[in-house]
Each structure stands twice: as C-alpha cells, then as structure tokens.
Amino acid sequence: MNERSFSLAALTVLELSPPEMVEVAARAGYDQVGLRLVPATPEEHHFPLVADAMDEIIRQARQARCFPGEGDIDLAGLLAVLPSDVPLSLEIPTQELRERGVSALTRARRALAASRRLLDPTC
C-alpha cells in the first residue's frame, strides 16, 4: 500500500505568506503545499462574491471547520473510497486557535496528526 501524501492548504495557516507557509509545511512534515490562488486576507485584493446568504457559509468555511475526525462527517468513509496514492490537501481554518496564540507550526502539525489518526487509528 502506498503511503498517503499530505498537502498543507492556505486556510490552515492563513496569516502566513507563501514563503512562510512553505517553511512551516516542511517543518511540520507535509509533502506538499497548496498555495492560495485567491486572496484570503484583508491586505490582499478581493473580488466581490455575488450571492444570497453567503456571509454565514463563508464564515463557516473560513473559521468554523473541525480538524479531521472531530466533526460530524464520515470523513474516514469518504477517504476510504479514494485511491491511497491521491494526495490529501488539509484545509482546516484555525482562526480561533490563531487568536489564542497557537502558532502556525503547531496548528499545521495538529492538522497533519489528526489526518493521520483518521486514516490509521493506530497512530
């Protein structure tokens, strides 16, 4: 069986610049980095999103997701049907942890560890 590869997504470490994100991903043990193609911070240029009732959906997508295995979705079941050589991109917004002073490296490591535990409960 091939070992699953993991990619650190931008929303997991939102406050980092792309070069900082690459460094944190390498230090945390990720195989790849998913750099953002769309601005994600107030300092970056944004394009307006035109849709009804999107504010709450966007808030949840950016701020209220759980680490793998901590939510209500059968993520293990969904992942079980994917080929084991498909890289997984870990995009877990962690604004609350960031606001509490948890470092980007610690959050990236926690996301990777949770994902590995989900795929292999013996980890």
Steps between C-alpha positions, in 0.01 A plus 500: 500500500630844409550748780255789476653842432369816665485859378470798734225735373512876547196531728668286765772763546322803359725765650815368331643627175562234233874471582421470872237238420753291307738514797231401753379217277851362472564529875164338586559202270270567203583366155350787300367854538176637354574868456193721474404628160219717633566774758415395853595795720383864518841614378459312172281614210150353514230461238141523623300179519146554376256252657218481754568399862868436442635684804427214741618234258825688443544556876459128567730403215773735620463472876279220628628172357639224719821304478458167317316250717359766735189589296176328408587393145605140434831620366667162550229339287541761228877464497478120496364505145787712367812336362773505763740686271274808469659786699276659762500877540435599860298819511388550857438865586636559847422865570384432856825320584702776332317762706590303814868520404550148364782517244456415134749214539305351790170530311652342188642213707164448671319485164748245366486285814117502502495398133746216556299375800183507290663288229680268744346491850815321630703822455 
